[in-house]
Amino acid sequence: MQSCYAFDEYELSLRAVKTDTNVKTIQMTDLRTQYQKIRVEVDAAISEVLNEASFINGPSVSKFATELSDYMGIRYVIPCGNGTDALQIALMALDLPAGSEIITPGFSYAAVAEVCALLGLKAVFADVESDTFNIDAQKIEELINPATRVILPVHLFGQCANMPKIMEIANRHNLYVVEDNAQSVGAMCLMPGQMAMSGTMGHLSTMSFFPSKNLGCYGDGGAVCTNDEQLAARVKMIANHGQSVKYYHEIIGVNSRLDTIQAAILSVKLKYLNEFTEERRRVAAAYDAAFEGIEEIEIPFRASYSTHVFHQYTLKLRGIEPEQVQQSLKEKGIPSMVYYPLPLYKQKAYFVPIELPVTETLCKTVLSLPMGTDMSKEQIEFITFTTKAIVKQK
Ligand SMILES: *Cc1c(COP(=O)(O)O)cnc(C)c1O
C-alpha cells in the first residue's frame, strides 16, 4: 500500500482519471443514474396515478404501506408527509404531559430537537459512542428522572443504535422507545434470541423518504411504524386532522399525507431496496480497502449487533480538519459533507449549556464521502486516491 505520492505522479494520475467521463460528475448521492435504470417502471407508475387522477390517498398509498410493512415485518405502517412530521406525529400519539423529557443523541440531525420544542417537550441530549456515532446506552440511565418518558435513538448513517441495551433500559424504567429510522431502513439488529429489522424494535419508529435516503422518493415522504394497534390508530388519526370519521375531530391533529405519486414511486423503489443496499455495501468495501493502513483515516466501525446499510460512509480524520479536506476535495470536483458540524445543544434554536465530549470531538473529525447505488470503479478510485493524497499532503 502506497502511503505517499510524489506530486507529479499524483497530478498525472489525476489527469488520467479525469478523462473518464464517469468521474466528471460525482454527486454526494447520484439519483439521476439510478432513475435512468428504473425509469420505465417509475414512469409507468407515475402515469398510472395521473390516469387515475387519485392524487390524495389513492390506492398506491395503502399498497405501498402494506408492502413496506411486509418488508420490515411490522404490523402497521402509516405514511405521512415527511420524516420530521413522522417524529412529530409519533410523539403526539404518545400523549405526553407538557415538559416530558425525551432522551436523544446530541450528535444528530435537528428534527428531533425541533419537534420536541414545537410540542412543549424537553429534548435531553445524551452523548454518543465514538465508534458507532450512535447514542451511548451507558449514558442514558444517568439522565433518567421522573419526567423522562421516551428514549429516542437515531439509527445514524445506516447502523442501528444499541437496541438490545436500550430496550432493556426502557423496559426497566417503563419508558417508551421511538426509533428515528430515517437513515437505516433495512439494517438488521441482533436482539435477544432473534434478528430484528431497524424500526421494528421500539414502540414506534419513524422514516423519511427524502430523495437521498436509502429508500427515497422524488419529493417529500415519511412514515410512522408500530406493532401496537392502539398507537397505530392514534397515529392514523393525528396524521389526518385528528379524525377517523370525516368532519368529526376527536383529537388535535395535523395534515400530513404521503402523495399518491410518491407512494407509487416508492413501491417501485422498495423492490430494489435490497439490491441498492448491496451496492452501497460494495462501495463501502471498496473505500475500506483503499483506506487500509492510512493513519490519518479511520474507516466506519461496524457494530457487532447491527448490519450496516451505509446511508453515509463517514470517516474519522486524524490530524487534519474535515473542512480542510472538504475544500481540497471540492477543488478536484469531489463533494463531501460534514454530518454534523455543530452539536444540537449548541444550535442557537436549541441551546442547552452542556458539553458532551464525544459529540464535540466527532463534530470536528467526521467527513462523509459520496455514497450511492451507481458509483463506478473509476469514481471510487478517483475519490480514494484524491482523499489519500490530500491527507498526506496536509
Ligand atoms: C432526514 C432525517 C429526518 C427528517 O426527514 P425529512 O423527511 O427531511 O423531514 C429526521 N431524522 C433523521 C435522522 C434524518 O436523517
The ligand as a Tripos MOL2 file, in Angstrom:
@<TRIPOS>MOLECULE
LIG
   15    15     1     0     0
SMALL
NO_CHARGES

@<TRIPOS>ATOM
      1 C1        -33.7460   13.0510    7.0470 C.3       1 LIG1
      2 C2        -33.8910   12.8870    8.5150 C.ar      1 LIG1
      3 C3        -35.0350   13.3350    9.2090 C.ar      1 LIG1
      4 C4        -36.0760   14.1900    8.5860 C.3       1 LIG1
      5 O1        -36.6740   13.7300    7.4530 O.3       1 LIG1
      6 P1        -37.4150   14.7460    6.4690 P.3       1 LIG1
      7 O2        -38.1560   13.8210    5.5660 O.co2     1 LIG1
      8 O3        -36.3730   15.5480    5.7630 O.co2     1 LIG1
      9 O4        -38.3320   15.5980    7.2700 O.co2     1 LIG1
     10 C5        -35.1210   13.0690   10.5610 C.ar      1 LIG1
     11 N1        -34.1580   12.4150   11.2100 N.ar      1 LIG1
     12 C6        -33.0470   11.9850   10.5860 C.ar      1 LIG1
     13 C7        -32.0080   11.2660   11.3630 C.3       1 LIG1
     14 C8        -32.8650   12.2230    9.2250 C.ar      1 LIG1
     15 O5        -31.7470   11.8080    8.6300 O.3       1 LIG1
@<TRIPOS>BOND
     1     1     2 1
     2     2     3 ar
     3     2    14 ar
     4     3     4 1
     5     3    10 ar
     6     4     5 1
     7     5     6 1
     8     6     7 2
     9     6     8 1
    10     6     9 1
    11    10    11 ar
    12    11    12 ar
    13    12    13 1
    14    12    14 ar
    15    14    15 1
@<TRIPOS>SUBSTRUCTURE
     1 LIG1         1 GROUP 0 **** ****
